[in-house]
Amino acid sequence: MTNAAPSNSDGPTLDLLGIGNAIVDVLARAEDGFLAAQSMTKGSMALIDTAAAERIYAAMGPGVEGSGGSGANTCAVAAALGARVGFLGKVAADELGKVFAHDIRAAGVRFPTAPLSGGAPTARCLILVTPDGQRTMNTFLGACVAFGPDDVDEAEVASAAVTYLEGYLFDPPEAKAAFFKASRAAHAAGRKIALTLSDPFCVGRHRAAFQEFVRNETDILFANESEILSLYETDDLDTAVARVRQEVSLAAITRSEHGSLVVAGAEQWQVAAVPTQVVDTTGAGDAYAAGFLAALAQGKALAECGRWGSVAAAEAISHFGARPQADLKALVAG
């Protein structure tokens, strides 16, 4: 995998272009009591300010730092599975920004976005992992909020078979405009837009906007069960599936140990979860999307795409941290 610029040929030169928050993750183990003392909702993602970031970081136990962000994790896992991948996301011209850029390029992902100069510092996500493997995330968005339409390179989007949009990025208003610009560029080039809903609380904050974007712009939707129920304001999965079937051509709904449901038109497939020892659920959904899209790029049947997603997700949750530590190509072949 090289980071060469895409060519102008008619066929896609990238299988996948991710657009998302460029974040440096800091992972540490924590007990439930620590979450309660910090007034955190277990298993959720909260946006925090600079003061909260400093307070939580000071109180956390020893951490492991590395480049992260939901969409960037998907891109790194897809590259590990042999896909041709790029990523657009905003870091600052600071040390953490350099760490992020180096890490994602080392994972085989093209990363052309210019860093932010003179603004907020590079984003970081403070992730607390409890003994049951649940992750609770506290995100300081920093430079990420500066990502806007000007950062969407239409040539990059046109070069990718699928542009994958991270729902977390929907929080800043400029990013919504960037999503629509990316969608227009992708569809004008005959390419696909994939969206991951990212988090039920994120969906709740922007439900009407998400509903519009899913209905009018999205070709492939990724969501877990709680996210899809939140999107359609129902507590019945069958009702949500019936809605999503009408609105997107392809959807993959992950259901933890119950596997996933792949829906395309009138057809659907139930895909089993891959048994594993759960150590840390960070990045499970990101890895699932990566496996699914990497298989799709190779022309695999949709049920097989779901299996690749399950394999990648199982690998992600079997160790501390979101990036793959095993040979994913060997795992999906097995």
Steps between C-alpha positions, in 0.01 A plus 500: 500500500637838399379850562523603136242746372198352326508490122231651279393170341131414488523209743538568874860508622387470863261238632414715800538864604416571863396843624499540877650638817880473512551420867782368714357234734613462860378167643513404867334241719250621760254362754128582493551715809738729310233562235243578768736739677557684170122506423549297182230294328653154451530397136432846358702768322496849654643816348717686750677835516866573566454522879320164519760340274779611734308393813415151370846446353658585836269258685537208255733210555793424267388538137591368157510770230455456127326646197128437509158633420219278380536557126880488516480165681278366221749620242796338678321164533386508137858567390615202709254290299658611173265784402631817336409767752518875559387719789403865538502653849639807676795501738697799628858583413618363836668189642179298532412599145833357383433181700162458333629563147794264542290221651226503239746516210698216657176298495495539121243779482536805275458816715519824297310747726702811585544557877333791678747776581449740792169356621388237747735209584464149357201314639531225757257239632536378858368143502430319827468122468319323787567136595198385294664640184262795465660823383392845616635780283566864583586694187668839473446587133765772475609550140233260370235771518691697237429231238268648240407497132838642396663183636292276275719442196251414227767322296579275798130422543459428129800264514336276764244227434347571842530812716436408863368774729536484878185603687699650788622770261139621469528702823669815357277689247781540245540123487138454393569724202810290430287182501264641240790619284655152518168341410454724197854430380467123550166469325610727213787255441272197520641396839334393827453674835515292818402643839553362848266637767783468759308548825133506615558825692646659185193384307277650770675838472451518122214261426319706236822581316610135512160385374525739207856397417419129519190538285645728232877449492598159642553182296647279776409540868682354800338509844475296814162402636467791745602753231247378241224497763591857598504612135144383442374568854377146559577220744421230244784382275266362232340842467841665462610241243183559297578874496865465408412254221300778333767767538841350413610234254717321757509499881700304756367500856733361766354330808802415721500128590193448279706576190372730230213545259578591139205652313485567124165562335264215574783273611673469835765280655563417866876481555635325809742668737848348519559371856784672680615606846382860547781717636408846367203588277671813366480500122275196455257681271785674320667166429173342387447776242859459382466127450168541324624770262831325429308187398254708295795654313607149402152420366410256777137396558323710765482216754876455459550875546317463831724209597813706430350772719438253781855363477651850511278606791588188699870572453453862608328414830742219590772745610554847644468770231314536171768420241561142379772296668454175308527418127149589388552363148579159651201521735246573226652229280467248783 
